[in-house]
Each structure stands twice: as C-alpha cells, then as structure tokens.
Amino acid sequence: LFRSSALARFQLHAAQGVRRARVALLTGCAQSVLGPHINDATIRVLTRLGAEVVLPPGVGCCGALVFHMGDRPGSLPHMRANIDAWYGELQQGGLDAIVINTSGCGSVIKDYGHIFREEPAYAEKAAAVSALARDFSEVAEELGLPEDVRAPEPLRVAYHDACSLQHGQKIRAQPRGLLGSAGFTVLDVPDGHLCCGSAGTYNLLQPAAAEALGRQKAD
C-alpha cells in the first residue's frame, strides 16, 4: 500500500526563524505516491534553511514522462496548468524559486520557456516559470547549510549523478558540495556519466538495454 505525504497535503509551510526566501515545491505525480517521504524531507530541509514553502493548488504532473516519450500534444495541457498555477502564485505572493527534487521534471520545467516560445498566450508566463525553476540542490546551496547540520558519523558515501541532472541540467557540483558541507566524504562512481538503466520509462520500454546498464552500474 502506498502512503500519502505527511506534509505535502498542506499548501503553506512557514520558514523556521527569519524568512529568507519564498519558494514553490513541485510534489510531482509519481513521486507523490512512490516516494512521498522525499517531498516531506525536502519541505523540512527548506523550512529549516529559512524558506517559506508554498504548494499552489492546480499544480500536477509536469508533463515530462509523456513529453520524453514523444507525445508532445499530450504533455502540453499538464504544462499549461502548472504554468498558470505558478505564474499566478508569482503574481500574488511572489516567488524566489520553483524547487524541483526530481531531475527529469526539472529538465523539462526549465525548458518550458523554449517549448512555449511561439504560443502568445503562454510565451511570457512560461519564460518566467523557467527562469525560477531550480533543482533542490541549487536552492539548498544558495541558502547554505547551518553550522549544526553535520553527519552523525564521518561516513564515506558514493554519489550517483542522475543523467537528467548532470547532462540535462549540467548540475554536478552542488549535490557533492552539500554532502561535503554536512561532513560526508563523497566518492565518485566509476563511469558516473553513464545511465543507471532506469531513465523514466526506459526500463519498461527497453528492458534488455536497461538491465545491461543496471548491471554495469551495480558492478
């Protein structure tokens, strides 16, 4: 049985201490049921770092899954709904960032401006949304970890770069920097530029290739 998120059902989460930023968080469609604890943890960390976290009504699937599979028409209604919701929140309460903790979603949301560049009703709004889109690691690095956030013991950890994060968004340093600041010794995975074999729906549509990549990554 899937459990729902304990925190993501509330639309507003106050910053702890002095408010340093106001951000929206994409809770996602698959992640909200497959990994709701990730959204809960993201909200806890952001509020602890001084960010007020808002979950605007009307935000749903980012459209990435169907977009990446080539169904552009099927993805656009999802994107428009999110653009309307986030742009409305930007106009009403202001936003410093739209935080995404799923890199495949982040890659597409950062591209909304390009996708809707020739659609007059959405070009300006989509560009504004894309300009605000940030991976969680980018926002956490900008806010900075407090001095009391340290690993309970000096662990050595291997960090695997998601393909859509390192290749799509060109983000590699920020996650490593955060782990290092928290007291972890961060190790790179050999051939870390290669896919783990999952890649959204790739593991379902190309199972043989996905399994080969997965075994290689595990080795």
C-alpha positions in Angstrom: 0.0 0.0 0.0 1.2 3.5 -0.8 1.2 6.1 1.9 0.5 9.7 1.3 2.9 12.5 2.1 2.6 13.8 5.7 3.4 17.4 4.8 2.6 17.9 1.1 -1.2 18.0 1.8 -0.8 21.4 3.3 -0.4 24.4 0.9 1.9 26.5 3.0 4.8 25.7 5.3 6.3 28.6 7.3 10.1 29.2 7.4 11.8 28.4 10.7 13.2 31.6 12.1 13.7 34.6 9.8 12.2 34.0 6.3 15.0 34.2 3.8 13.1 33.1 0.7 9.7 32.1 -0.6 9.6 29.1 -2.9 7.1 26.7 -4.5 7.7 23.0 -4.5 6.7 20.6 -7.2 5.5 17.5 -5.4 5.1 15.5 -8.7 2.8 12.8 -9.8 4.8 9.5 -9.5 6.9 10.7 -6.6 3.9 11.8 -4.5 2.9 8.1 -4.3 6.1 6.2 -4.9 8.4 8.3 -2.7 6.3 10.8 -0.6 9.0 10.8 2.1 11.3 12.7 -0.4 8.8 15.5 -0.6 8.4 15.6 3.2 12.2 15.7 3.7 12.5 18.4 1.1 10.0 20.6 2.9 11.7 20.0 6.3 15.1 21.0 4.9 13.9 24.1 3.1 11.9 25.4 6.0 14.9 24.8 8.3 17.1 26.8 5.9 14.7 29.7 6.2 12.5 29.2 3.1 8.7 29.5 3.2 7.4 26.7 1.0 4.1 27.0 -0.9 2.3 24.3 -2.8 0.0 26.2 -5.1 -3.3 24.5 -6.0 -3.6 23.3 -9.6 0.0 22.1 -9.9 0.2 18.5 -11.0 2.2 16.3 -13.5 5.0 18.4 -15.1 4.4 16.6 -18.5 7.9 15.2 -18.6 7.1 11.5 -18.9 4.8 11.8 -22.0 7.0 14.6 -23.4 10.1 12.4 -23.3 8.2 9.6 -24.9 7.4 11.9 -27.9 3.8 12.7 -27.1 4.2 16.5 -27.2 0.4 17.2 -27.6 -0.4 15.0 -24.6 2.2 16.8 -22.4 1.1 20.4 -23.1 -2.1 20.6 -21.1 -0.2 19.5 -18.0 2.5 22.1 -18.6 -0.1 24.9 -19.2 -1.9 24.0 -15.9 1.4 24.3 -14.0 2.4 27.5 -15.7 -0.9 29.1 -14.8 -0.7 28.0 -11.2 3.0 29.0 -10.6 2.6 32.3 -12.5 -0.5 33.1 -10.5 1.4 32.5 -7.3 4.3 34.6 -8.6 2.0 37.5 -9.3 0.1 37.2 -6.0 2.6 36.3 -3.3 5.9 36.4 -5.1 8.4 33.5 -5.6 12.2 33.4 -5.3 12.3 29.9 -6.9 10.3 26.9 -8.0 12.0 23.9 -6.4 12.1 20.5 -8.1 13.5 17.5 -6.4 13.1 15.1 -9.4 15.7 15.9 -12.1 13.7 14.6 -15.1 10.9 17.0 -14.1 13.4 19.8 -13.6 14.9 19.4 -17.0 11.5 19.9 -18.7 10.3 22.7 -16.5 13.5 24.6 -17.1 12.6 24.2 -20.8 9.0 25.5 -20.6 10.1 28.8 -21.9 11.5 27.2 -25.1 8.6 24.8 -25.5 6.0 27.7 -25.4 8.1 30.3 -27.1 5.8 30.5 -30.1 2.5 30.4 -28.2 1.5 34.0 -27.5 -0.8 33.3 -24.5 1.9 31.4 -22.7 5.3 32.5 -24.0 5.9 35.2 -21.4 4.5 33.2 -18.5 6.4 30.1 -19.4 9.6 32.0 -19.7 9.0 33.4 -16.2 8.4 30.0 -14.8 11.5 28.5 -16.4 13.6 31.4 -15.0 12.5 30.4 -11.5 13.0 26.7 -11.8 15.8 25.3 -9.6 16.9 21.9 -8.6 16.7 21.3 -4.8 20.5 21.2 -4.6 20.8 24.6 -6.2 18.5 26.3 -3.7 19.9 24.5 -0.7 23.4 25.5 -1.7 22.3 29.2 -2.2 20.7 29.2 1.3 23.6 27.4 2.9 23.6 24.7 5.5 23.6 25.8 9.1 26.7 25.0 11.2 24.8 22.5 13.3 23.9 20.3 10.3 26.6 17.6 10.3 26.6 13.9 9.7 26.3 11.8 12.9 29.5 10.0 11.9 32.1 10.5 9.2 30.6 8.3 6.5 32.1 7.6 3.1 29.3 7.8 0.5 29.2 7.2 -3.2 27.2 9.7 -5.2 25.4 8.7 -8.4 24.6 11.5 -10.8 21.1 11.2 -12.4 21.5 11.6 -16.2 18.9 14.3 -16.4 20.7 16.2 -13.7 24.3 16.0 -14.9 23.6 16.1 -18.6 20.2 17.8 -18.9 20.7 20.5 -16.2 24.5 20.5 -16.0 24.4 20.1 -12.3 27.2 18.1 -10.6 29.0 20.3 -8.0 26.0 21.3 -5.9 25.0 17.9 -4.5 28.6 17.0 -3.8 29.1 20.3 -2.1 26.1 19.9 0.2 27.2 16.4 1.2 30.7 17.6 1.9 29.4 20.5 3.9 27.4 18.1 6.0 30.6 16.2 6.9 30.4 13.3 4.4 33.3 12.0 2.3 31.9 11.9 -1.2 33.2 9.4 -3.7 32.5 9.4 -7.4 31.2 6.3 -9.1 33.4 5.0 -11.9 31.9 5.8 -15.3 29.4 8.0 -13.5 28.5 9.7 -16.7 26.7 6.6 -17.8 23.0 5.9 -17.3 21.8 3.6 -14.4 19.4 1.9 -16.7 16.2 3.5 -15.4 15.7 6.8 -17.2 12.0 7.3 -16.6 10.1 4.7 -18.7 13.3 3.5 -20.5 13.5 0.5 -18.1 10.0 -0.6 -19.3 10.3 0.2 -23.0 13.9 -1.1 -23.4 14.3 -3.7 -20.7 17.3 -5.6 -22.2 19.4 -2.5 -22.6 18.2 -1.2 -19.2 19.2 -4.4 -17.4 22.7 -4.3 -19.0 23.2 -0.7 -17.9 21.9 -1.5 -14.4 24.3 -4.5 -14.0 27.2 -2.4 -15.2 26.3 0.4 -12.7 25.9 -2.1 -9.8 29.3 -3.6 -10.7 
